[in-house]
Amino acid sequence: MKIGVYYVESTNADGENINRYNHELVDRLAEMTGLEIRFVELEEAKDQDMLLVFIGGGGTEGRFKQALPALPHPVLLMTTGYNNSLAASMEILSYLEQNGIRGEIIHGSEEKMASRIAVLARVFAAKKKINHLRLGSIGKPSDWLISSDVDKKKSLEKNGITIVDVSMTEFFMEVNKKEYEDNEWTRMVKAKNWHPEDVEVSCSIYGALKRLAEKYELDGMTVRCFDLLQPFKGTGCMALAVLNAEGVYAGCEGDMPSLISMAVLGELTGQPVFQANPSRILTDTDEIIFAHCTLPLNMPTDIELMSHFESGLGIAFRGRIPEGPCTIFKTSGLLDRCFVKTGLLEENLKETNLCRTQIKIKLEKEDLNYFLTHSIGNHHLIVSGDYEELIKEFYRWL
């Protein structure tokens, strides 16, 4: 990631020592964050993935105003506690707000500044990747997902996300080739000694989706997977599980908002993402159960092969996800609304009347009310760990 620092030099007395201190501060922050941070000229400012505008001291407001047309938005002001740097930055921030330009002052101890820069770098890196995503819709959303389509034109114009339609006919033609390349994940599944004919069908579906991802240069895809049941007597559960483990976002049932949510969550956290149904809310204990028949194979500590819950066909996975803090997330297809909360994954369940991977999560009562009053569709996305504040930070800068 390219992080640049545009330096607005103060003409106050003792400028040489002030400039030396400020340059050394940037070097220390780069070392503390582990990020490559370098000073850039004004003409390079808009070429950076993230730009910090270092206000070197007092009296710089006019020079900043002159430079502003060449600076990217939002404007991140970096300051010190010396030479009226903070005072000048506050005047500049007020000017930005008056002109409808978002900004922030990064100030405090070196540790606090380094922490803040690291968070912002993560957000801006994810934002850049999301603004260039290519996501495939393999068939239309399943018939029961009546609120889970996305306007392709608006998605591209608003968020830079390209949605590529791929027909089920083309998908089925690829499946019928019965071709795939073995890898560590397919070999792991085969080692479970499930019905060989089901494994081969699932591998053929995986090979088909992998080739489509390569053909259309897709970062992710969502599949109308229930249409596989009748012609192939198989499911997409294994294919999606392997693709997710390989780093290709792969979702169920043609649900594009969930695929977009998966990509946002994955890019921000770097963690494998579980797409699941909210299956039951336990109002007396403030818990909610999520379940689905597939999950990234690099997410659980162990897996058990089972048949698909709704059909009794093919391969599905019962995976054990580590107990502890987890983050539940969902965004609308155009990223204009989201839900995010950290909960406690208390237990992996083994009920017979739910999809195969089942987890029980503890949430606050008011958070559970969202699912009954304002839920963004059916499927929600879950990762291990507490990333609530990071996701909220991302939405601050959209």
C-alpha positions in Angstrom: 0.0 0.0 0.0 1.3 3.5 -1.0 1.0 5.9 2.0 2.3 9.4 1.2 3.0 12.3 3.4 2.6 15.8 1.9 4.5 18.2 4.2 3.3 21.8 4.7 6.3 23.5 6.1 6.0 26.2 8.8 8.1 29.4 8.5 8.3 29.9 12.3 11.6 30.3 13.9 13.9 27.3 14.4 12.5 25.8 11.3 15.5 23.5 10.6 15.2 21.7 14.0 11.4 21.5 13.6 11.6 20.0 10.2 14.2 17.5 11.3 12.0 16.4 14.2 8.9 16.1 12.0 10.7 14.0 9.4 12.1 11.7 12.1 8.6 11.3 13.5 7.4 10.0 10.2 10.2 7.5 10.1 9.3 6.3 13.6 5.6 6.0 12.7 6.5 3.9 9.7 8.6 1.6 11.8 5.8 1.3 14.5 3.1 0.5 12.0 5.2 -1.7 9.7 3.9 0.3 6.7 5.8 2.0 4.0 5.3 5.7 4.6 7.2 8.3 2.6 7.2 12.0 1.8 5.8 13.0 -1.6 5.6 16.1 -3.7 2.2 17.8 -4.3 2.0 16.5 -7.8 2.2 12.9 -6.4 -0.5 13.4 -3.8 -3.5 12.0 -5.7 -1.4 8.9 -6.8 -1.3 7.6 -3.2 -3.5 4.9 -1.7 -3.7 7.1 1.4 -2.3 10.6 1.9 -1.4 12.2 5.2 -1.0 16.0 5.1 1.6 16.9 7.8 1.0 20.4 9.1 4.4 21.3 10.2 3.4 24.2 12.5 1.6 27.5 12.7 1.2 29.9 9.8 0.6 27.1 7.3 -3.1 27.6 6.7 -2.7 29.8 3.6 -0.2 27.4 2.0 -2.5 24.5 2.8 -5.4 26.3 1.1 -3.4 26.8 -2.0 -2.5 23.1 -2.1 -6.0 21.9 -1.4 -7.2 21.5 -5.1 -4.3 19.0 -5.7 -5.1 16.9 -2.5 -7.3 13.8 -2.5 -10.4 13.7 -0.3 -10.9 13.0 2.6 -8.1 15.1 4.0 -6.1 13.4 6.9 -4.2 16.1 8.8 -1.1 14.9 10.7 0.1 17.1 13.6 2.5 17.3 16.5 2.2 18.9 19.9 4.8 21.6 19.0 5.1 24.8 17.0 1.4 25.4 16.9 0.9 22.5 14.6 -2.4 21.4 16.3 -3.8 25.0 16.3 -3.2 25.4 12.6 -4.7 22.0 11.9 -7.9 22.9 13.8 -8.3 26.1 11.7 -7.7 24.0 8.5 -10.3 21.3 9.6 -12.8 24.1 10.2 -12.2 25.4 6.7 -12.7 21.9 5.3 -16.0 21.4 7.1 -17.2 24.8 5.9 -16.6 23.6 2.3 -18.1 20.1 2.7 -14.8 18.2 2.7 -14.4 15.4 5.2 -11.3 15.4 7.3 -9.7 14.4 10.5 -6.8 15.4 12.7 -4.4 12.6 13.7 -2.8 13.8 17.0 -1.6 12.4 20.3 1.2 10.1 21.5 3.3 8.4 18.9 1.7 5.1 19.9 -1.8 6.6 19.4 -0.9 8.1 16.1 0.6 4.9 14.8 -2.5 3.0 15.9 -4.8 5.4 14.1 -2.7 5.4 10.9 -2.7 1.6 10.9 -6.6 1.5 11.2 -7.0 4.1 8.5 -4.6 2.2 6.2 -6.6 -0.9 6.6 -9.8 0.9 5.8 -8.4 2.7 2.8 -6.8 -0.5 1.4 -10.1 -2.3 1.7 -12.0 0.6 0.2 -9.6 0.6 -2.8 -10.1 -3.2 -3.4 -13.9 -3.0 -3.0 -14.0 -0.1 -5.5 -12.5 -2.5 -8.1 -14.4 -5.7 -7.3 -15.7 -8.0 -10.1 -18.5 -10.2 -8.7 -20.2 -12.9 -10.7 -23.9 -13.7 -10.5 -24.2 -17.4 -11.6 -27.9 -17.4 -12.3 -30.5 -15.2 -10.6 -31.3 -15.2 -6.9 -33.2 -18.2 -5.6 -37.0 -17.6 -5.8 -37.4 -17.1 -2.1 -34.8 -14.3 -2.0 -37.3 -11.6 -2.9 -35.2 -8.7 -1.6 -31.7 -9.9 -2.6 -31.0 -8.4 -6.0 -28.7 -5.5 -6.8 -28.9 -2.9 -9.5 -25.8 -3.5 -11.6 -25.5 0.1 -13.0 -26.0 1.7 -9.6 -23.5 -0.7 -8.0 -20.8 0.3 -10.5 -21.6 4.0 -10.4 -21.8 4.3 -6.6 -19.3 1.8 -5.3 -17.2 0.7 -8.3 -18.4 -2.9 -8.0 -18.9 -4.6 -11.3 -21.5 -7.4 -11.4 -21.1 -9.9 -14.1 -24.1 -12.1 -15.1 -23.2 -15.7 -16.0 -26.0 -18.0 -17.3 -26.9 -21.3 -15.7 -26.6 -22.8 -19.1 -22.9 -21.9 -19.3 -22.4 -23.1 -15.8 -24.1 -26.5 -16.4 -22.0 -26.9 -19.6 -18.8 -26.5 -17.5 -20.1 -28.9 -14.8 -20.7 -31.5 -17.5 -17.0 -31.4 -18.5 -16.3 -33.2 -15.2 -12.9 -31.6 -14.9 -11.1 -30.1 -11.9 -7.7 -29.8 -10.5 -7.0 -31.5 -7.1 -5.6 -29.3 -4.4 -5.1 -29.5 -0.6 -8.8 -28.9 0.0 -10.2 -31.4 -2.4 -7.8 -34.0 -1.1 -8.9 -33.2 2.5 -12.5 -33.8 1.5 -11.7 -37.0 -0.3 -9.8 -38.3 2.8 -13.1 -38.2 4.7 -14.2 -41.2 2.7 -17.7 -39.9 1.8 -19.6 -41.5 -1.0 -17.2 -41.3 -4.0 -19.9 -40.5 -6.5 -21.1 -37.4 -4.5 -17.5 -36.3 -4.1 -16.8 -36.4 -7.8 -20.0 -34.5 -8.6 -19.0 -31.8 -6.0 -15.5 -31.6 -7.5 -16.9 -31.2 -11.0 -19.0 -28.3 -9.7 -16.0 -26.8 -8.1 -13.9 -27.1 -11.3 -16.7 -25.4 -13.3 -16.9 -22.5 -10.9 -13.1 -22.1 -10.8 -13.0 -21.9 -14.6 -15.7 -19.3 -14.7 -13.9 -17.2 -12.1 -10.8 -17.3 -14.2 -12.7 -16.7 -17.5 -14.5 -13.6 -16.2 -11.7 -12.4 -13.8 -14.0 -12.6 -10.8 -13.1 -11.8 -7.3 -16.2 -13.6 -6.1 -19.4 -15.2 -7.2 -22.8 -16.2 -5.9 -24.6 -19.3 -7.3 -28.2 -20.3 -7.7 -27.1 -23.5 -6.2 -30.4 -25.2 -5.6 -30.8 -25.6 -9.3 -28.0 -28.2 -9.1 -30.1 -30.7 -7.1 -32.3 -32.1 -9.9 -29.9 -32.4 -12.9 -26.8 -33.4 -11.0 -28.1 -34.9 -7.7 -25.4 -32.7 -6.0 -24.9 -29.4 -4.3 -22.6 -26.4 -4.5 -21.6 -26.7 -0.8 -18.2 -28.2 -1.4 -17.4 -25.9 -4.3 -18.1 -22.8 -2.3 -16.2 -24.1 0.7 -13.1 -24.7 -1.4 -13.3 -21.5 -3.3 -13.6 -19.4 -0.1 -10.6 -21.2 1.3 -8.7 -20.3 -1.9 -9.6 -16.6 -1.5 -12.4 -16.4 -4.0 -15.5 -15.0 -2.3 -18.3 -17.6 -2.9 -21.9 -17.3 -1.7 -25.1 -19.3 -1.9 -28.4 -19.0 -3.6 -27.6 -16.1 -5.9 -27.7 -13.7 -3.0 -25.7 -10.7 -4.3 -26.1 -8.4 -1.2 -24.6 -11.3 0.9 -21.7 -11.7 -1.6 -21.0 -8.0 -1.4 -21.2 -8.2 2.4 -18.8 -11.2 2.4 -16.3 -9.3 0.3 -16.5 -6.1 2.5 -16.0 -8.2 5.6 -13.3 -10.3 4.1 -11.3 -7.4 2.8 -11.5 -5.5 6.1 -10.7 -8.4 8.4 -8.6 -10.7 6.3 -10.6 -13.6 7.9 -12.7 -16.4 6.3 -16.4 -15.5 6.2 -19.3 -17.7 7.1 -22.6 -17.0 5.2 -25.5 -18.3 7.4 -29.2 -18.2 8.1 -30.5 -16.8 11.4 -32.4 -19.9 12.4 -33.7 -19.3 15.9 -33.7 -16.4 18.4 -33.7 -17.5 22.0 -35.4 -14.4 23.6 -35.2 -15.7 27.2 -31.3 -16.0 27.0 -30.5 -13.3 24.4 -29.0 -15.8 22.0 -29.3 -16.5 18.3 -28.5 -19.6 16.3 -27.1 -19.4 12.8 -26.8 -22.3 10.4 -25.7 -23.2 6.9 -24.5 -26.2 4.9 -21.2 -24.7 3.8 -18.4 -22.6 5.2 -14.8 -21.8 4.2 -12.8 -24.9 4.7 -10.0 -22.8 6.3 -12.4 -21.5 9.0 -13.3 -24.5 11.2 -11.0 -26.4 13.5 -12.5 -29.7 12.1 -15.2 -30.8 9.7 -17.6 -33.6 9.3 -19.2 -34.5 6.0 -22.9 -34.9 5.8 -25.7 -34.7 3.2 -27.3 -31.4 2.3 -30.0 -30.5 4.8 -32.9 -29.5 2.6 -32.4 -32.2 -0.1 -30.5 -35.1 1.6 -28.2 -35.1 -1.4 -24.6 -34.5 -2.1 -22.1 -33.1 0.4 -22.5 -30.6 3.1 -20.2 -29.6 6.0 -20.6 -29.6 9.8 -17.7 -27.4 10.8 -16.6 -26.5 14.3 -15.9 -22.8 14.5 -13.8 -21.7 17.5 -15.7 -20.3 20.4 -15.1 -16.7 21.5 -15.8 -13.2 20.1 -17.2 -13.0 16.7 -18.6 -10.3 14.4 -22.0 -10.4 12.7 -22.3 -8.2 9.6 -24.7 -7.4 6.7 -24.8 -4.6 4.2 -27.3 -3.6 1.6 -26.3 -4.2 -2.0 -25.4 -0.6 -2.6 -23.6 -0.2 0.8 -26.0 2.4 2.0 -27.1 0.5 5.1 -25.4 -2.0 7.3 -25.7 -3.9 10.6 -22.6 -4.9 12.5 -22.3 -6.3 16.1 -19.8 -8.2 18.1 -21.2 -11.2 19.9 -19.9 -14.2 21.8 -19.9 -17.6 19.9 -20.8 -19.8 22.8 -21.4 -23.2 21.3 -21.4 -25.3 18.1 -24.6 -27.3 17.9 -25.5 -30.6 16.3 -29.3 -30.5 15.8 -30.9 -32.6 13.1 -33.5 -30.0 12.0 -31.1 -27.3 10.8 -28.4 -26.8 8.2 -25.3 -28.6 9.1 -22.9 -26.0 10.6 -24.7 -24.5 13.5 -23.5 -21.9 16.0 -25.1 -20.2 19.0 -24.1 -16.6 19.6 -24.8 -14.4 22.6 -25.9 -10.8 21.8 -27.4 -7.9 23.6 -31.2 -7.8 23.6 -31.4 -4.6 21.6 -29.1 -6.1 19.0 -31.4 -9.1 18.6 -34.4 -6.8 18.0 -32.8 -5.8 14.7 -33.4 -9.3 13.3 -37.1 -8.9 14.0 -37.6 -5.3 13.1 -35.1 -4.0 10.5 -33.2 -7.1 9.2 -31.3 -6.6 5.9 -32.5 -9.7 4.2 -32.0 -13.3 5.4 -28.4 -14.3 5.2 -25.8 -12.7 7.5 -22.0 -12.9 7.5 -19.9 -14.0 10.4 -16.1 -13.9 11.2 -14.2 -14.9 14.3 -12.9 -11.9 16.3 -14.1 -8.5 17.2 -14.1 -6.2 14.2 -17.1 -4.0 14.9 -15.2 -0.7 15.3 -13.1 -1.4 12.2 -16.3 -1.9 10.1 -17.9 1.2 11.5 -14.7 3.1 10.6 -15.0 1.8 7.0 -18.5 3.2 6.8 -17.4 6.6 8.1 -15.2 7.0 5.0 -17.6 5.7 2.3 
